[in-house]
Amino acid sequence: MEAIGPETPQNPWPADRKLDPPVTIRTFSREDERMPVRAFLEAEGVATFQPDGNVLSIDPGLYVALGFYKLQVPTSQAELAVRLLGEWDDAAPLPENVDTGEWAAAEPPREGAIWPWFAAMASLAALFFLVAALRGG
């Protein structure tokens, strides 16, 4: 059967791990902090590795015992990765007027807005009891 889409290498590491061992370039206290940094580095062509990733996905409480969430790169790409992470850290945050696709915050209820709702519910309850009384129930 023919493969659909581009082929991705099974091992994205540029060389044998014994010849180009991984080096930890940053540690994170949570997985959701590590994920965008890893995606950024991989988009820039830097191979990444998450040691203990399988263990931490099973029991995230072990992150302290294992030395937090580590992000490693090949030794040959460590300098590039550190430079890219410097750019990542110095990047300006999004301006306030940028549409990020998030939902707008709900407006707080206006003062006195509960009374018309309460009056409508009271009217429906009174109508319910009137109909029940007229039916003899």
C-alpha positions as CSV (number, residue, x, y, z in Angstrom):
1,M,0.0,0.0,0.0
2,E,1.3,3.4,-0.9
3,A,1.9,6.0,1.8
4,I,-0.1,9.2,1.7
5,G,1.5,12.5,2.5
6,P,5.2,13.3,3.1
7,E,7.4,10.7,4.7
8,T,8.6,11.5,8.2
9,P,11.7,9.8,9.5
10,Q,11.2,7.4,12.4
11,N,14.2,8.9,14.3
12,P,14.5,12.7,13.6
13,W,17.9,12.7,15.5
14,P,20.5,14.0,13.0
15,A,23.1,11.3,13.9
16,D,23.6,8.3,16.1
17,R,22.9,9.3,19.7
18,K,26.3,7.9,20.8
19,L,28.0,10.3,18.4
20,D,25.7,13.2,19.1
21,P,24.4,12.8,22.7
22,P,21.4,14.8,23.9
23,V,22.0,17.8,26.1
24,T,19.3,19.4,28.3
25,I,18.8,23.0,27.3
26,R,15.8,23.8,29.5
27,T,13.6,22.4,32.2
28,F,9.9,23.2,32.8
29,S,7.6,22.7,35.8
30,R,4.6,21.7,33.6
31,E,4.1,19.9,30.4
32,D,2.0,22.7,28.9
33,E,5.0,25.0,29.3
34,R,7.3,22.7,27.4
35,M,5.0,21.9,24.5
36,P,5.1,25.3,22.7
37,V,8.8,25.7,23.1
38,R,9.3,22.2,21.6
39,A,7.0,23.0,18.7
40,F,9.0,26.3,18.1
41,L,12.3,24.5,18.1
42,E,11.1,21.7,15.8
43,A,9.6,24.3,13.4
44,E,13.0,25.9,13.2
45,G,14.6,22.6,12.3
46,V,16.0,21.6,15.7
47,A,15.5,18.0,16.7
48,T,14.1,17.6,20.2
49,F,13.9,14.8,22.7
50,Q,11.8,14.5,25.9
51,P,13.5,12.1,28.3
52,D,11.1,10.3,30.7
53,G,8.2,11.5,28.5
54,N,6.4,8.2,28.7
55,V,6.8,7.9,32.5
56,L,5.6,11.5,33.1
57,S,2.5,10.9,30.8
58,I,1.5,8.0,33.1
59,D,2.3,9.7,36.4
60,P,2.9,13.5,36.1
61,G,3.5,13.6,39.9
62,L,6.9,12.1,39.4
63,Y,8.3,15.2,37.6
64,V,10.1,16.4,40.8
65,A,11.8,13.0,41.3
66,L,12.9,12.9,37.6
67,G,14.2,16.4,37.6
68,F,11.2,18.3,36.2
69,Y,10.1,18.2,32.5
70,K,13.3,18.3,30.4
71,L,13.8,19.4,26.8
72,Q,16.9,18.0,25.2
73,V,18.5,18.6,21.8
74,P,21.5,17.0,20.0
75,T,24.8,18.4,21.2
76,S,25.5,19.6,17.6
77,Q,22.4,21.7,17.6
78,A,22.6,23.0,21.2
79,E,24.1,26.4,20.3
80,L,21.4,27.0,17.7
81,A,18.7,26.0,20.2
82,V,20.0,28.3,22.9
83,R,20.1,31.2,20.4
84,L,16.5,30.4,19.3
85,L,15.3,30.2,22.9
86,G,16.9,33.6,23.5
87,E,14.7,35.0,20.7
88,W,11.7,33.1,22.1
89,D,12.3,34.7,25.5
90,D,12.8,38.2,24.1
91,A,9.7,38.1,21.8
92,A,7.2,40.8,22.5
93,P,3.7,39.7,23.7
94,L,0.7,40.1,21.4
95,P,-0.8,43.5,21.4
96,E,-4.2,44.0,23.1
97,N,-6.0,44.5,19.8
98,V,-5.0,41.3,18.1
99,D,-7.8,38.8,17.4
100,T,-6.6,35.5,18.9
101,G,-9.9,33.8,18.2
102,E,-10.9,33.7,21.8
103,W,-14.5,34.4,22.8
104,A,-15.3,37.8,24.1
105,A,-16.0,38.0,27.8
106,A,-19.6,38.0,28.8
107,E,-21.1,41.3,29.9
108,P,-22.1,41.4,33.5
109,P,-25.8,41.6,34.1
110,R,-27.2,45.1,34.3
111,E,-28.4,46.3,37.6
112,G,-32.1,45.6,38.0
113,A,-32.1,43.1,35.2
114,I,-33.2,40.3,37.4
115,W,-36.6,41.8,38.3
116,P,-38.2,41.4,34.8
117,W,-37.1,37.8,34.8
118,F,-38.5,37.2,38.3
119,A,-41.8,38.9,37.3
120,A,-42.1,36.6,34.3
121,M,-41.5,33.5,36.4
122,A,-43.9,34.6,39.1
123,S,-46.6,35.2,36.4
124,L,-46.0,31.7,34.9
125,A,-46.2,30.1,38.4
126,A,-49.5,32.0,39.1
127,L,-50.9,30.9,35.8
128,F,-50.0,27.3,36.5
129,F,-51.7,27.3,39.9
130,L,-54.8,29.1,38.4
131,V,-55.1,26.4,35.7
132,A,-54.6,23.6,38.2
133,A,-57.3,25.1,40.5
134,L,-59.8,25.5,37.6
135,R,-59.3,21.9,36.6
136,G,-60.1,20.8,40.1
137,G,-56.7,19.4,40.9
